[in-house]
Amino acid sequence: MRCAITRRFDQPGEVLQRHVVNVTMKDGAEFRLDAAVYFRFENGLITRIEEYACAPSAA
């Protein structure tokens, strides 16, 4: 499994990251998953996490 970061936005107290997860199965089959994660921080602690993932649609 490999993750490739495609975008990252950060500002004080927040980070949003978009990435692609590339997976190779034991039988050699491959697939990718588009994903994003959002973090909110207060006083140096994570106070909120939101995660999203979906398989890209076929063209």
For each residue, the residues with C-beta under 8 A, 3 or more apart:
1: 21 22 23 24
2: 21 22
3: 19 20 21 22
4: 19 20 22
5: 8 17 18 19
6: 18 19 20
7: 16 17 18
8: 5 15 16 17 18
9: 15 16 17
10: 14 15 16
11: 14
12:
13: 40 41 42
14: 10 11 38 39 40 41
15: 8 9 10 38 39 41
16: 7 8 9 10 36 37 38 39
17: 5 7 8 9 36 37 38
18: 5 6 7 8 34 35 36
19: 3 4 5 6 35 36 37
20: 3 4 6 32 33 34 35
21: 1 2 3 32 33 35 53
22: 1 2 3 4 30 31 32
23: 1 30 31 32 33
24: 1 28 29 30
25: 28 29 30 31
26:
27:
28: 24 25
29: 24 25
30: 22 23 24 25
31: 22 23 25 55
32: 20 21 22 23 55 56
33: 20 21 23 53 54 55
34: 18 20 53 54 55 56
35: 18 19 20 21 51 52 53 54
36: 16 17 18 19 51 52 53
37: 16 17 19 49 50 51 52
38: 14 15 16 17 48 49 50 51
39: 14 15 16 46 48 49
40: 13 14 46 47 48 49
41: 13 14 15 44 45 46 47
42: 13 45 47
43:
44: 41
45: 41 42
46: 39 40 41 49
47: 40 41 42
48: 38 39 40
49: 37 38 39 40 46
50: 37 38
51: 35 36 37 38
52: 35 36 37
53: 21 33 34 35 36
54: 33 34 35
55: 31 32 33 34
56: 32 34
57:
58:
59:
